[in-house]
């Protein structure tokens, strides 16, 4: 076997846990000779059989690990095995195959998966020859609007009825046809090729490889491997689909054992993965010089055996890697005649035969579904803020489809200014309380005017002005300004390498929503957070705009946010209930959806005597006249918050020292079930402190790349939280917005502010801009938690196109005697957008 370098990722198998076994008829019967294709997360399986050929169609949902049987209609394709199967968007095409033992088909059928309707097609024959003859075991590969058919096996007897099925003469083929599906009716073509073509064969594989995909140098190749022509084949061929030239490339490495009835897919890293199939049983040495076509089936059964070996061919380097399973490593049983499909870099394999049972004259078939993890997961979406409080930050990120768990890390970014009395006091108190073994202070409560006698040293005295009320020392005025502190330069990720430490173990936790509800991930899959266009570490100061009158109904204050100012998002569908302060639900028609994002916010006090701005707006970072204290660069290290199985994390602490970045994936995946290693301590989040976040997905192949970094601040005590449970309803006047008060400090709200996103006046209409560079105009300020935004105001809205659908963006914040708290950002999804807006 080839030895893998340390930089290579070894693919790993996992058996799926089916969740539909209790549903009668949903689980397909084990079989062989069937085929499958994938449409997004769905794998559609058709045909094949064991005790007779079937015309059954089953669908496996990889996101739910569940089978279901759609109700099909129309002119259904007959049951067939070893047929051609291809999918173009949502249209499935079935060609040929064996419809009964010794009888082959040349018909073409279509299944439209949007309505599960079958239809028989009658393509036009080629202009330069006959159409493909009835056959089985051919390849049928989609390339754009064309399907390439190669090889197979056909009857060679002039009169098939004169022969028994067991001894039916047959002929191997190496003809090449192209089916043009862009024409109506479809058109068969016989292309002219150059070079030496592959020899005749059946039960081979042919896949499409796009070299330099997505670049001007992209070229397309048909890659053909293996099959059978009297014996198993292990040769590899390429057809350049531009020049139509065949070539047999010179390859390196150790190739897989020659085989047929195997499967092949293109996975991550330009690799073709080969699995299973029939191979020669080296134990059978008799009749070596007799062709398979002259042997009795019982003899052939003794000389063939199934395999579960796995090979990978690097199409760029023309190099074979053969993977050897470790002792005890999970892997599918040997099989042949199975089916395989690629879904998000995972190679799914179902059923197939693993031997012949003479007593019942039938194959023994495997009933299980496996998938091969071929790559580490992609980077998750940027970490977004759901809710901020004085000592916690509830965050969310858009998950990646192939991650089993997520590693969330944190970095202390900046501390509150030392000259801010409230921040300094809160920080000192939090640090004292968080210190290991810290002694809690003694608190004495006395009536107004009463003398304090024999107070312990260091005791805190609280004077009651009236029953149930505390005397608070008046603080300086709280301005709402548009100034944003300049972001200090960040230490590049990975610049500091610490010694290896034991893997940190953090029990899995879920974010708590209002009234004990859990924060749940939305179902739209959109990453609604603003993305930074500023390189990491660069300073990006805010651009402040003077108020400009837009409409008499609009109170003016527009500002462009810093390009790398942190933002956050959560999503929800039109029918799902809101479950957190940062989740909004649209009650408009099903096609209209709202998504919400709580922006990182801390309202901070300024120097005494500062004037309050004429029109206030919620801040998106801590707003002070003094630059926040920058954390010492030597302390800017990444620490682990925990490991999470979904995209939500309540962050109230982190763990020091740094977790071992070179830990094995198995140890990372087991982190939620273990205990903290010796020497690892818990550190609590502090008030008024900014933290950076990043997250990476983990699967059986290891940890993937880190997400884009984001930064958020904890709040200072006394400020209101973000409005929650926001709903948007389309009404005759425009849009009706309703929301609930903040869950913390929400009983003394003096005002709510609603802002509408408008495009900056200097922006070009045809160019879409990042969400974090929009201007926001106040359209409502009132203590009542509901408002109607009229069509007159909505016509000035900017339609954001950074998500899957265009959206109108609102921000809603609450204000109390200390000032504005964090703003909740809402994306109201639209089906269409007005003319003149950029897409």
SULVEN-V301381 format. One record per helix or strand. SS is the DSSP state (alpha for helix, beta for strand). FROM is the first residue (numbers start at 0). TO is the last residue. If there is no record, write none. Layout:
<<SS/FROM/TO> <SS/FROM/TO>>
//
This chain:
<<beta/11/14> <beta/31/31> <beta/34/38> <beta/41/45> <beta/48/48> <beta/52/52> <beta/56/60> <beta/65/67> <beta/72/73> <beta/80/80> <beta/83/87> <beta/90/99> <beta/102/111> <beta/116/120> <beta/123/123> <beta/134/135> <beta/138/142> <beta/145/154> <alpha/159/161> <alpha/164/166> <beta/169/179> <beta/186/188> <beta/193/193> <beta/200/201> <beta/204/210> <beta/218/227> <beta/231/239> <beta/244/246> <beta/251/252> <beta/258/259> <beta/262/266> <beta/270/274> <beta/277/279> <alpha/291/293> <alpha/296/302> <beta/303/306> <beta/309/313> <beta/318/322> <beta/334/335> <beta/338/342> <beta/345/349> <beta/352/356> <alpha/357/359> <beta/361/364> <beta/368/372> <beta/383/387> <beta/392/395> <beta/404/414> <alpha/420/433> <beta/442/446> <beta/459/465> <beta/468/469> <beta/511/511> <alpha/513/515> <beta/517/517> <beta/542/543> <beta/554/554> <beta/558/559> <beta/569/570> <beta/583/585> <beta/593/597> <beta/628/629> <alpha/632/634> <beta/638/643> <beta/647/650> <beta/652/655> <alpha/664/668> <alpha/670/672> <beta/680/683> <beta/689/698> <beta/701/702> <beta/709/712> <beta/723/730> <beta/733/739> <beta/750/757> <alpha/770/772> <beta/774/781> <beta/785/789> <alpha/790/793> <beta/798/799> <beta/806/815> <beta/818/819> <beta/823/828>>
//
